[in-house]
Amino acid sequence: MALTVKELLQARGEALRLKVLAGSRGLERSVRAMEVNRPGLAFMGRMERFRAERIQIIGRGEESFLKRARIKTLLPVFKKILNYRSLPCFVVTGGLGIRREILDLCERQDVPVLATSLGSSQFIGELHSFLEDRLAPFKYFHGVLVEVYGMGVLIFGESGAGKSECALELLKRGHFFVADDLVKIKHLPGGVLVGEPAKKELGSYMEVRGLGVIEVKSLFGIGSVIEQTRLELVASLELWRGGRLYYKHDRVGTTERTKNILNVDVAHVQFPVFPGRNLASLIEVASLNQRLKNRGVHSAREFAAKILEKTAHHDHAH
């Protein structure tokens, strides 16, 4: 994943109070790393661990060094830094200035130098959260994404399994709608999966068989739709075909099923679908049960352990 310096300016330039000081011809350079770099050691000529692919932050410490350093020593070092093709840009923080000679060199080499009035720590924090969101690996899935008891649930199932009807029933019960049909799942640092609509502008629309397309906000209120949720449970609705499917399911629930999404294992429940089953209630209970499991409480295992204990006690008595 990547975005250009120009796209960064368009998306967050105003919020981050950014302006271009030099190198405007290089605004198509790519930003590929979520992290930023403080290039103090590189300015001293120590290039061994220089992370050129990151946005380079010039804060108070770096600016102070650049101001004091002899320009004859500084310019050859800066030329070396600017030769890295992966270098996206420099950002001078806290309303600080930068030497004219360096700006001229960056202008000639088409390396953008941006300035912000925000202090280094505030700027880095806000930039990092934006880059984390924009550069995170992602994948599209067909399904419906809802939030049930604060937990993101992705409902899968073949056409006609009742995904949208199930989501509608959950909405009626006060849960939240995130996306229908095409869901974008992003992998954020720390193994966190976040789901959102593939197209933000279509975020509150849902297609229901027999009704067509409905607007969730208009029907259930503006508070019924949220922009994104942390994905913690996958629910598969599987059409029941004459009993065969039902008996392959784990009756007790001691088997832990997971679905691998973007290299993260997510808890996975499978529900056979047949007339009369209240799938919304089952998803509610599955969400509550998963919350318990996340806290280390595993009802099915406790039940199995009690049965084994009772059986062993019974055998011992005989």
N, C-alpha and C positions, 0 to 999 in steps of 0.2 A: 504494500500500500504506500501511496505517496500523494503529496499535494505540492503545488508550487508556492513560492514566496508570494507571488501575485494573488493566488487564491487565499492564502493566509491573511493578506492585507484586506481583501474584499470581505472575507467572512468575519474577521475579528479586529481589523485595523482601528476602527473607531473605539471599540470597547477597551482595547489594549493601548489606546492613545499613541499609535504608531505613525511615524512619518518617514519618508525616504530622504536620507542625506546624500547618498551617492550610489552609483551602480545600478541605476534604474533599467539599464539594458539587460541586466541579469535577473530580472524578476521571474523568469521562467525556470530558474534553478529549482531542483526538487528538494523537498523536506521529507525524509524517510524515517527519521528517528524520533521517538517520543521524548527522549531525554535531551537536555541541553548541555552545553560544555562551557566551563570557565577556562579560557585559553592562556592563563597567566604563565604557565611553564613553557608553552609554545612560544610566547612573546620573548622568552629568555633564550630561545633557540633549542629547547629540550623537546624534540618531536617524537620521542619513543612511544609515548602513550597518547598522542594527540588524536582526539576523536573528531576527525574532520567532517564526518557526515551529520554531525549535530549542529543545531543553531548555536552560534558562538555569542556568549553574553559578556559584554564589557561593562562591569560594574565599577564601584569606587576604587577597589584595589587595582584592577587592570588599568583603569584610566590614569591612576596616580603613577603607575609604572611607566606607561606610555609617555606621560608628560615629562618625566625625569630622564628617560633613556636618551642617549645620544642618537640623533636621527641617522647618522652614518652607519651605526650598528643595527638600528631598528629596521631600516628599509630592506636590506637583503633578507632578514628573517621574515619580514612580512611578505616579501615576494614568494618565498618558499611556501608559506601558509596559503597564499592565494593560488598557488599552482595545483592544490588539491581540487580535482574536478567535482568531488562529492560535496564540497563546502557549500551550504545553502546561503547563509548570510550572517552578518554581525548585527547585534542589537545593543545599542548604547542605552543603559537604563538611568533612571533617576534624574533626567534632564541634564546629564553631563555632556561635555563637549569632547571632541576628538581632533587630533592635530590635522591641519590642512594637508600636509604631505601624505598622510595615510589615506585621507579621503580621496585625494587625487589619484593615488595608486589604485585604490579599489574601483574608482571610476574607470580608469584605463583598462583594468582587468575584468570589468563587468561583474563585480561581486557586490551585491547590495549591502549598504550600511543603513540600518534603520535606527531611529531614536524613539524613546518613550519617556514620558515624564513620571511613569510609575517606578517605584523602587525595585531593586533586583528581586527580593523575595516575593513581593506581590506579583510582579510581572511573571516570574518563573512559575509560580503556583497556578496562575490563570492560564498561561500558555500551555503548561503541561496537561491540565485537564482537557483543554481543547484538542491537543495533539493525540492524547490518549483515546479520545472519542473518535477522531477522524482517521487515525492510522491503525486502529485495532483490526486484526484479521476478522473477516465476517463471512457468513454463508446465508443463502436464502433457503427457506423451507416452506412447503405448502402445508397450511394448517391454520388453526385459530389460536391466538395468544390472549390469555386472560390473567388477571391477578385475583387469586382466591386466598383470603385470610393473609394477605401480605406476601404471598408466594406466587411467582410467575409460573403458569402452567401452560405448556404447549400441547394443544389437542390435535392429534393426528388421526387419520382414518381415511379409508377409500371413499369415493364419491357415494353419497347416499347413506353414510354411516350415522349422520346426525350431528356433525361437529358444530354447525351454526346454531341449530336448535338447542343444543346443550349450552352453548355460550349465551344464548338469549335467556334461558332459564336461570343461569348464574347471574346475569345482569339484573333480572327481576328480584333476585335474592340479595341484591346490594353489593355484588362483587364488581370488579372493574374490567373494562374492555380495553385491549391494547391494539390488536391487529387481526385482520381477517384475510384469508386466502394466501397472500405472500408475506411471510414474516422474515425480517432481517435479524439474525443472531450474531452478536459481536463477542469476541473473546478479549476481555480486558485483563490487565496484569493481575496476578494472584489467583488465576483459575476462575475468574468471575465471568459468567455468561449473562449478557443483557439483550433482551429482545425488544424490537420496535417495529412499526410498519415499514415495509420496503419503500413506500412512498408516503412521506409525511402528510401531504395534502389529501391523501385518501384514507387517513388514519381512523376516521370515525364512521366509515361506511362498511356495511356488512351485507353479504348476499345470502338470502334465506330462500330455500327451495319452496316455491309456491307463492312467496311474497315478492320476490325480486330483491332489488337493492334497497336497503333501509339506512337511514342516517341515525346512528346510535345516540348522538348528543341531543338531537331534536326529540327523540322518543323518551330517553331515560335521564336527560339533563346533562349539563356541561361537566358535572363532577363524576360522571360515569365512565369517562374516557381518560386514560392516562397515556403519556407519551412513550414510556418505556417501563420495563420491569425486569428484575433479576430472575432469570430462568432457573428453577430448582426442581421441576417435576415435568415429566413427559407422560401424557396419557394417550394410549392408542385405543381407538374404538374399532373393534374387529367384528365384522358382520357374522352372525351366528348362522351356520348352515347345518341344520338338523342334528345338533348335539355333538358332532365330531369335535368342534373347536373347544367347546365348554370344558370337556374333560382333560384337555392338555394343560389347563391352567392350574397353578399351584393353589390347592384348596385352603391350605393353612397360611401361606404367605411367608414361609421361612426363607425361601429363595430370594436373594436380592437381585433384582433385575436393574440393569443400567443401560442407557443409550449413550454412545460416544458422539459428542458434538464438539467439533473443533478441538479435539484432544482433551476434552473434559467429560468425565463420566457423570451423567445426570440420572437420578432415580427415575425408573420407568415402570409404569403400571399398565396392564392390558385389561380391557373390559370387553367381554363378549356382548354384542348388541343384539337384543331380541325384544319383541313387543312387551311393554309393561315395565321395563327396567327404567328406573329414574337415574339417568346418567349424571345429572347435575349433583344430586345428593351423593353419589359415589365419588365424584371428583372432590366435593367438599370434604368428605371423610378421608379420602386419600391425601389431601393437602394437610389436614390436621394430623394425620398419622405420620406423614413425612416430617412435619415440624417436631413431633415427638422423637422420631428417629434421629433427627439432627441434634437433639439434646441427649442422645444416648439411650432413649427408652424404646425398646423393640418388643411390642406386644406379642407378635407371633412367636418369637423365640422364647419369651417368658412362658407363653401358653404351652409350647412344646416341651420346655424344661419341666413344667409342672406335671404334664402327662407322664413323662419319663420317670419322674420322681415317684408319682403315684403307682405306676406300673411296678417299679423296683420295690416299693414298699409292700405292694400286694404279693409279689413273688416271694419276698422274704418271709412274709407272714405264713405262706403255705410251705 
